[in-house]
Amino acid sequence: MYDFQLVKPSSVAEAIEALGAEDAQALGGGQTLLPTMKARLAQTDTLVSLAHVEEMKGVCTDDAGRLCVGGGTTHAAAAEALKSDYPALSSLAARIGDPAVRARGTMGGSVANDDPSACWPAGVLGSGATVVAAGKSGTREIGADDFFQGMFTTALEEGEIITEIRFPVPEKAAYEKMIQPASRFPLVAAYVAKFADGVRVAITGASSDGVFRWTEAETALSQDFSAEAVKGLAAPDAGGMISDLHGSAEYRAHLCKVMTARAVKAAG
Ligand SMILES: Cc1cc2nc3c(=O)[nH]c(=O)nc-3n(C[C@H](O)[C@H](O)[C@H](O)COP(=O)(O)OP(=O)(O)OC[C@H]3O[C@@H](n4cnc5c(N)ncnc54)[C@H](O)[C@@H]3O)c2cc1C
């Protein structure tokens, strides 16, 4: 690990100011960033820990009835707080990694990192949520459809942090994850959410472009919300699928169908 300074702001304003320093980087739960730094694959002069920014923690409801999850909320705290109001999202958070990862890792860190196999991006995109980002030029809202821009790539600008994500609550939803047992990350997972005006389906773990909406499944499920409706579809094009020692592109494409059908059944 290279030398660095650790700064511990206690408000969003202080964090933004600290992130204005040259080569400064936000630290959420450190579950991704610290191992990367230890392996000397990442280097920063100043780590700005968000762990003491209380205004970025917890879950509340806004005037539009959306559930607002603070960017610094750990996976474990989100799983607990969302249990009764949004069980599908609670269940997603409750199955991330292991207890140690869930106790430290944060929702904001996972979404900002945008690992192509991460769970939260599927919940955010599948719910059609709104990401709230704060930076030097103020606060802005970014719709999920515009936020995820490819593997490890988001609409966040330099020095911006995710302070909150606002989730509309669907009529029915479920997250089904085929676990890659060594890492606990999904090999492929599907988040399905049925709203009054249609169904959203987000797939993670499959595409080399990261999380994506499977629009053919959305159209079919908006007409007929049943696992049978998914079985009749062609699997997403395997051309853009990840292929590695854990699963071929064709296998992952097949799992998109299987996990989506299971999620529809679970949302029941
Ligand atoms: C053994 C293991 C198993 C795991 N299993 C899973 C799994 O099943 N599913 C899954 O989804 N993930 C899994 N993870 C990853 C885990 O969820 C991490 O917690 C997550 O990827 C990063 O969150 P963090 O808060 O630790 O972020 P950090 O590691 O602190 O930061 C990651 C990146 O996000 C940036 N960042 C942090 N917070 C913010 C913020 N609020 N705004 C903007 N940028 C920010 C940092 O600068 C950095 O670039 C696993 C990790 C481990 C070690």
The ligand as a Gaussian input file, in Angstrom:
#p B3LYP/6-31G(d) Opt

LIG

0 1
 C      -15.756000     -11.071000      -0.098000
 C      -16.601000     -10.038000      -0.802000
 C      -17.821000     -10.428000      -1.307000
 C      -18.627000      -9.496000      -1.978000
 N      -19.827000      -9.906000      -2.477000
 C      -20.618000      -9.014000      -3.111000
 C      -21.889000      -9.395000      -3.631000
 O      -22.357000     -10.522000      -3.495000
 N      -22.604000      -8.444000      -4.291000
 C      -22.160000      -7.158000      -4.428000
 O      -22.859000      -6.343000      -5.015000
 N      -20.979000      -6.758000      -3.925000
 C      -20.210000      -7.651000      -3.271000
 N      -19.003000      -7.231000      -2.746000
 C      -18.595000      -5.808000      -2.907000
 C      -19.156000      -4.995000      -1.738000
 O      -20.538000      -4.875000      -1.906000
 C      -18.558000      -3.595000      -1.624000
 O      -19.004000      -3.154000      -0.398000
 C      -18.940000      -2.562000      -2.661000
 O      -18.544000      -2.947000      -3.924000
 C      -18.209000      -1.249000      -2.439000
 O      -18.778000      -0.547000      -1.386000
 P      -17.855000       0.194000      -0.313000
 O      -18.759000       1.041000       0.486000
 O      -17.033000      -0.792000       0.415000
 O      -16.976000       1.138000      -1.247000
 P      -15.404000       1.429000      -1.250000
 O      -14.652000       0.166000      -1.417000
 O      -15.052000       2.263000      -0.079000
 O      -15.316000       2.311000      -2.564000
 C      -15.553000       1.765000      -3.849000
 C      -15.538000       2.900000      -4.873000
 O      -16.663000       3.746000      -4.694000
 C      -16.247000       5.095000      -4.375000
 N      -17.231000       5.549000      -3.364000
 C      -17.469000       5.020000      -2.143000
 N      -18.546000       5.596000      -1.596000
 C      -18.993000       6.524000      -2.470000
 C      -20.083000       7.444000      -2.491000
 N      -20.982000       7.528000      -1.498000
 N      -20.219000       8.242000      -3.585000
 C      -19.356000       8.175000      -4.632000
 N      -18.311000       7.325000      -4.671000
 C      -18.148000       6.500000      -3.605000
 C      -14.825000       4.986000      -3.906000
 O      -14.099000       6.178000      -4.162000
 C      -14.318000       3.823000      -4.757000
 O      -13.998000       4.268000      -6.041000
 C      -18.188000      -8.140000      -2.090000
 C      -16.963000      -7.750000      -1.547000
 C      -16.175000      -8.686000      -0.902000
 C      -14.869000      -8.234000      -0.322000

